[in-house]
Amino acid sequence: MRIEQDVKLDFKDVLIRPKRSTLTSRAEVDISRDFVFLHSRRKYRGIPIIAANMDTTGTFEMARALAAHQLSVALHKHHGEAELLAFFAEQPPTPTAFYSMGINQLDFDKFARVKALAGGSIEYVCVDVANGYTKAFIHFIHKLRAAYPDITIMAGNVVTGEMTEELILDGVDIVKVGIGPGSVCTTRSMSGVGYPQLSAIIECADAAHGLRGLICADGGCTSPGDLAKAFGAGADFVMLGGMLAGHDECDSEIIEQNGVRRMRFYGMSSREAMEKYAGGVAEYRAAEGKDVLLDYRGPVENTLQKILGGVRSACTYVGARGLKELSKRTTFIRVTQQLNEVFGQS
């Protein structure tokens, strides 16, 4: 056993310090990014915000709505093969929709069948597991990259620099960062495992960028300001679940309670999700997600305006004309005390 003494920070622990700027309007800020992925060599241009591959937010309807604003979606992995083929055959194709998958043989075989029929319309894959530190996960990445050298692979989740480096060296283009920060994730309370998300982003981004790889900050954002902090900390992409839940484009029924309309939102390791897709919680494990009711929010359009406007506003406060400049112009101010200060220790 060992204890790391360095302070680790979450979004709530910091604010971004304003700096002198020559910008006169948020309209002058370009929040799109251009990337060339390390392994696939494919080019990307868009606003690097991705709807999470949860079954409520990773929908075809969400993909179409976000594509109109150059945002992306990681489709959830429970779509049927016929549905996926129909979606990827749409013209014009929806930009940057990630095909999501797990790491068992059934997942690989399903992808092989869909990819064989869909061909080049599937360019992006999200390999999604709760624990990206297992040998089985690494083995699957090797297998996938060898079989499909020209696809762009986003994979995770991890929270440390050394594992980020390993995944990039093993063939991952975008490393997904975050264990336990999601609003409906209970991994930290159930297992005691996790990492404060802001520090995870800073450390993993530093590791990835040294190898010309990229990271996606997955989880923990509850406001547009949190996205600004994530990008300021070095995230190349940011994945959102709860902030995009509760909208018309989500796959969730509207429930009326005392005259108030609500929509269900749950983690993919929750009892609700496991009963829906696996017949229940296996006897060897416990659910690690919550099932909550959110206020119905209508079309996602209004929420997108707030999110994108907030990120643009952050850029104007530090003088960043483009999202690419934000991390270079970000200085974080600590707004919480260190643990030893809280307890009055020297």
Protein Blocks (a to p, Z undefined) as FASTA:
>chain_A
ZZdfbdcddfklpccdddddfbfbfklpccbdcdddfklopacddddddcdfbfklmcfk
lmmmmmmnopacdddfkbcfklmmmmmmpccddehiacdddfbfklmmmmmmmmmmnmmm
lmbdcdddfblkbfklmmmmmmmmmmmmmbccdddddfbfklmmmmmmnopabdcedehj
amkbcklmmnopacdfklmmmmmmmmmmmnopacddeehiabfklmmmmmmnopabdcdf
klmgoiakbccddddeehiacdddddfkbfklmmmmnopacfkbccfbdcdddddebjak
lmmmmmmmmmmmmmmmnopabfklmmmmpccddfbdcfklmnopZZ
